Amino acid sequence: MDSNNWRDERNGAFLLRRLSRVEGDKAKAELFAKLAEESEAQAKLMVGGTEPAFSPSLRARIVAGLTGWFGVKAMRPALAAMKVRGLSVYNGAIVSAAHPTPAEPSKLESHHRSAGGGSLRAAVFGVNDGLVSNTCLILGVAGAAESTGFILTSGIAGLLAGAFAMAAGEFISVRSQREMFEHQISLERSEIENHPEAEAEELALIYAARGVPLDDARKISTALVKNKEEALNTLAREELGLNPEDLGSPLGAAFWSFVSFAFGAVLPLAPFALHLANALYVAVAVAGVALFVIGGALSLFSGRNAIMGGLRMVLIGAIAAAATYSIGKLFGVGVA
């Protein structure tokens, strides 16, 4: 028996059960429940019919808990890292000869969003950026000057400058992307208005490429283009890979970038703000623990060992911090 493969299969089935409970779309929920049954059956075959006692891994429990909290879409990268099946149902409209109607557009995930890895992972990276950059800044300043007040002032300046820079950059990025998507959708709307037959044929060919018989695909697409808004939603997904109802919020992206960066940046700054004894050593310890936790959290999306991920993050942070502290020390000696 390959115990690792058996456990992976059982953990996958455990997560699929979780997905079937939290997914609001009935068709997707039923799909996940059936996939869980199939996964459990495969696991049983791996051990010859009699399974040993099973308890979900800590990683599976964490991912299941976060999925219940944030939803399936936000956790897709972490679920994919654990080889959970069926996630492709979020890639576009679902059609079949038996049920020739696309799934409800408002419940479909856009390609460009899903490919980005999800907002949860972006938030973790934002915290990491703030933590590493401000820890390095604080240590660099501490190497050049021992004044707690100067270190605190520099750390606050670094927090605000970094957070506002991240927010501004994210706002511009998402706004520019949204304008591009809106332009593409407007062109698609014009084509539906002026050339509905051609658009219906294009959509039929896409469905046919997915395995739907061409005659059935043409019936589906012809019915779709009669409702222009529904046709626009479907064509935007199928031809452009976009969800017209979820193009991203520039203000929301800017806000969460600011918050996540600031949260990470404030951690090494807190010991100085609280006037703790040996604040520099406490800040280094806090940063080390936080880096380990972030590295472990990122392992949820990479599928790698959490402890190794945490240690790697600590090592990278330590190298960067040591370099900036050494440069600050040299600068301080030079000034003196």
C-alpha positions in Angstrom: 0.0 0.0 0.0 1.3 3.5 -0.8 0.3 5.2 2.4 1.1 8.7 1.1 -1.2 8.4 -2.0 -3.9 6.9 0.1 -3.7 9.8 2.6 -3.7 12.3 -0.2 -6.8 10.7 -1.7 -8.6 10.7 1.6 -7.6 14.3 2.3 -8.9 15.2 -1.1 -12.2 13.5 -0.4 -12.4 15.3 3.0 -12.0 18.6 1.2 -14.5 17.8 -1.5 -17.1 17.0 1.2 -16.4 20.4 2.7 -16.7 22.1 -0.7 -20.1 20.4 -1.3 -21.4 21.9 1.9 -20.1 25.5 1.4 -20.7 25.9 -2.3 -24.0 27.8 -2.9 -24.5 26.6 -6.4 -26.5 23.3 -6.3 -25.0 21.8 -9.4 -21.5 22.4 -8.3 -22.2 21.2 -4.8 -23.6 17.9 -6.2 -20.6 17.6 -8.4 -18.2 17.9 -5.4 -20.2 15.4 -3.4 -20.0 12.9 -6.3 -16.3 13.5 -6.7 -15.8 12.9 -3.0 -17.5 9.5 -3.3 -15.3 8.7 -6.3 -12.2 9.7 -4.3 -13.2 7.7 -1.3 -13.8 4.6 -3.6 -10.3 5.1 -5.1 -8.7 5.3 -1.7 -10.4 2.1 -0.7 -9.1 0.3 -3.8 -5.5 1.5 -2.9 -5.7 -0.5 0.4 -7.5 -3.5 -0.9 -10.8 -2.8 0.6 -10.0 -2.5 4.3 -9.0 1.0 5.2 -6.9 1.9 8.3 -8.1 4.7 10.6 -8.0 8.0 9.0 -7.9 11.6 10.3 -7.5 14.6 8.0 -4.1 16.2 8.0 -3.6 19.6 9.7 -3.1 21.2 6.3 -6.4 19.8 5.1 -8.2 21.0 8.2 -6.8 24.5 7.9 -7.7 24.7 4.2 -11.2 23.3 5.0 -11.7 25.9 7.7 -10.5 28.8 5.5 -12.7 27.6 2.7 -15.7 27.7 5.0 -14.7 31.2 6.0 -13.6 32.8 2.6 -15.4 30.6 0.1 -14.3 28.1 -2.5 -13.2 30.8 -5.1 -10.8 32.6 -2.8 -9.2 29.3 -1.7 -8.8 27.8 -5.2 -5.0 28.0 -5.2 -4.8 26.2 -1.9 -7.3 23.6 -3.0 -5.5 23.0 -6.2 -2.2 22.6 -4.3 -3.9 19.7 -2.5 -5.0 18.2 -5.8 -8.7 18.7 -5.2 -10.6 17.7 -8.3 -13.4 19.6 -10.1 -12.1 23.1 -9.7 -12.3 23.7 -13.5 -16.1 24.2 -13.1 -15.2 27.8 -12.2 -13.5 28.5 -15.5 -16.6 29.3 -17.5 -20.1 28.5 -18.4 -21.1 24.8 -18.1 -23.1 23.3 -20.9 -24.1 19.9 -22.0 -26.4 18.2 -24.4 -28.6 17.0 -21.6 -28.8 20.5 -19.9 -28.3 23.0 -22.8 -28.3 26.1 -20.6 -25.2 27.8 -19.2 -24.8 28.0 -15.5 -26.0 31.1 -13.8 -23.5 33.8 -14.8 -23.3 35.6 -11.4 -21.9 32.4 -9.9 -19.1 31.8 -12.3 -15.5 32.7 -11.7 -13.7 34.8 -14.2 -10.5 33.4 -15.8 -8.4 36.5 -15.2 -9.3 36.5 -11.5 -8.8 32.8 -10.9 -5.4 32.8 -12.6 -4.2 35.5 -10.3 -4.2 33.2 -7.3 -6.9 34.8 -5.3 -7.2 37.8 -2.9 -6.3 35.8 0.2 -2.9 34.8 -1.2 -2.4 38.5 -2.3 -3.1 39.6 1.3 -0.5 37.1 2.7 2.1 38.5 0.3 1.1 42.0 1.3 1.7 41.3 4.9 5.0 39.7 4.0 6.1 42.7 2.0 5.3 45.1 4.8 7.0 42.9 7.4 10.2 42.3 5.5 10.6 45.9 4.2 10.0 47.6 7.5 12.1 45.1 9.5 15.0 45.8 7.1 14.4 49.6 7.4 14.3 49.5 11.2 17.5 47.3 11.4 19.3 49.5 8.9 18.4 52.6 10.9 19.3 50.9 14.2 22.7 50.0 12.7 23.4 53.7 11.9 21.8 55.2 15.1 20.8 53.8 18.5 18.2 56.5 19.2 14.9 54.8 19.8 13.0 57.9 18.8 14.8 58.1 15.5 14.2 54.4 14.8 10.5 54.8 15.7 10.1 57.8 13.5 11.8 56.1 10.6 9.7 53.0 11.1 6.4 55.0 11.0 7.6 56.8 7.9 8.5 53.5 6.2 5.1 52.0 7.1 3.1 55.0 5.7 5.3 55.4 2.7 5.2 51.7 1.8 1.5 51.3 2.5 0.5 54.3 0.4 2.8 53.3 -2.4 1.3 49.8 -2.4 -2.2 51.2 -2.4 -1.5 53.7 -5.2 0.2 51.1 -7.3 -2.6 48.6 -6.8 -5.2 51.2 -7.6 -3.6 52.2 -10.8 -3.0 48.6 -11.8 -6.5 47.4 -11.2 -8.1 50.5 -12.6 -6.1 50.2 -15.9 -6.9 46.5 -16.1 -10.6 47.2 -15.5 -10.7 49.9 -18.2 -9.1 47.4 -20.6 -11.7 44.8 -19.8 -14.5 47.2 -20.1 -13.3 48.2 -23.5 -13.2 44.6 -24.6 -16.7 44.0 -23.3 -18.0 47.1 -25.1 -16.6 45.7 -28.3 -18.3 42.4 -27.7 -21.6 44.2 -27.0 -21.3 46.0 -30.3 -20.6 42.7 -32.1 -23.7 41.1 -30.6 -25.8 44.1 -31.6 -24.5 44.2 -35.2 -23.6 40.5 -36.0 -25.6 38.2 -33.7 -25.5 35.3 -36.2 -21.7 35.4 -36.4 -21.4 35.6 -32.6 -23.8 32.6 -32.2 -21.6 30.6 -34.6 -18.4 31.5 -32.7 -20.0 30.4 -29.4 -21.3 27.2 -31.0 -17.7 26.3 -32.2 -16.4 26.9 -28.7 -19.0 24.6 -27.2 -18.3 22.0 -29.9 -14.6 22.1 -29.0 -15.6 21.2 -25.5 -17.3 18.1 -26.7 -20.9 19.3 -27.3 -22.3 18.0 -30.6 -22.2 20.9 -33.1 -25.9 20.8 -33.8 -26.7 21.0 -30.1 -24.1 23.7 -29.7 -25.7 25.8 -32.4 -29.2 25.4 -30.8 -27.7 26.6 -27.4 -25.8 29.5 -28.9 -28.8 30.6 -31.1 -31.0 30.6 -28.0 -28.5 32.6 -26.0 -28.0 35.5 -28.4 -31.7 36.2 -28.3 -31.1 37.6 -24.8 -28.5 40.2 -25.4 -27.4 40.6 -21.8 -27.1 36.9 -21.2 -25.3 36.5 -24.5 -22.8 39.3 -23.5 -22.1 37.6 -20.1 -21.6 34.2 -21.8 -19.5 35.5 -24.7 -17.3 37.6 -22.4 -16.5 34.5 -20.4 -16.1 32.1 -23.3 -14.3 34.4 -25.8 -12.5 36.9 -23.5 -12.2 34.9 -20.3 -13.8 37.7 -18.3 -16.7 38.0 -15.8 -18.5 41.3 -16.6 -19.9 41.4 -13.0 -16.5 40.9 -11.4 -13.8 43.0 -13.0 -12.2 44.0 -9.8 -12.5 47.1 -7.6 -9.6 49.6 -7.7 -10.6 51.1 -4.4 -11.0 47.7 -2.8 -7.7 46.6 -4.1 -6.0 49.8 -2.9 -7.6 49.5 0.6 -6.6 45.9 1.2 -3.1 46.5 -0.1 -2.7 49.3 2.3 -4.1 47.3 5.2 -2.1 44.1 4.6 1.2 46.0 4.1 0.6 48.2 7.2 -0.3 45.2 9.3 3.0 43.5 8.3 5.0 46.7 8.8 3.6 47.5 12.2 4.8 44.2 13.7 8.5 45.0 14.1 7.6 48.6 14.9 5.4 47.7 17.9 8.2 47.0 20.5 9.6 50.5 19.9 6.2 52.1 20.0 5.5 50.3 23.3 9.0 51.4 24.7 9.8 47.8 25.6 13.2 47.0 27.0 15.6 45.6 24.4 13.1 46.7 21.8 15.4 45.9 18.9 15.9 42.2 20.0 12.1 41.9 20.6 11.4 43.3 17.1 13.8 40.8 15.6 12.1 38.0 17.5 8.6 39.1 16.5 9.7 39.4 12.8 11.2 36.0 12.9 8.1 34.4 14.3 5.9 36.3 11.9 8.1 35.3 8.9 7.8 31.6 10.0 4.0 31.9 10.2 3.8 33.6 6.8 6.1 31.0 5.2 3.9 28.3 6.6 0.7 30.0 5.4 2.2 30.3 1.8 2.7 26.6 1.8 -1.0 26.2 1.7 -0.9 27.6 -1.8 2.3 25.9 -2.9 1.6 22.4 -1.5 5.0 22.2 0.1 6.0 21.3 3.7 4.8 24.1 6.0 7.8 23.9 8.4 10.3 24.0 5.5 8.4 26.9 4.0 8.5 28.8 7.3 12.2 28.2 7.8 13.0 29.3 4.2 11.1 32.5 4.8 13.0 33.1 8.0 16.3 32.5 6.3 15.5 34.9 3.5 14.3 37.6 5.9 17.4 37.1 8.1 19.8 37.5 5.1 18.0 40.7 4.0 17.9 42.1 7.6 21.5 41.3 8.3 22.6 43.0 5.1 20.6 46.2 5.9 21.9 46.2 9.5 25.5 45.8 8.3 25.1 48.7 5.8 23.5 50.8 8.5 26.4 50.1 10.8 28.9 51.0 8.2 27.0 54.2 7.4 26.9 55.1 11.1 30.6 54.6 11.5 31.3 56.7 8.4 29.1 59.5 9.7 30.7 59.3 13.2 
